[in-house]
């Protein structure tokens, strides 16, 4: 689905689920993310967070060996995007321990993503995922 056609999203983290609405426009006429439980009220925090998700960067694709390990990995989050109220795609972000990490490593995990659009598993830039993961408790409130 084209990003402009999205009508909402659903975030799943473990057992917690958060719905997002995308029906209200800002004063410039751009569609904004809002809270469906609050008449779709625009939330700056949702727009900022989903903006970060849009900027995730693929570093490389998983080898068949890594793919086998990823089948067992626990998702960090799953974000389904909706077009006309129907699921258009779902991005799953997972993490696995980084076997090469040491005390100086910025991250001790390798972050991965998969979706029907990607088709397989892609390694993500950890520096872009960590802020998204840190914001999850706030977004799920």
Number of C-alpha atoms within 10 A of each C-alpha: 12 7 10 10 14 20 21 23 23 16 21 18 15 11 5 10 14 16 16 24 26 23 18 17 14 10 7 6 8 10 19 21 26 24 17 16 11 9 11 16 17 22 14 11 14 18 17 13 17 15 12 14 16 10 10 16 16 15 12 12 16 17 11 11 8 12 15 11 11 19 10 10 15 13 18 17 21 20 21 19 22 22 18 10 12 13 16 17 16 18 18 20 23 23 20 17 12 13 9 9 13 10 7 7 10 10 15 17 17 18 25 27 26 18 17 11 11 11 9 15 24 21 19 21 16 20 13 15 19 13 13 18 14 10 12 16 9 9 14 13 8
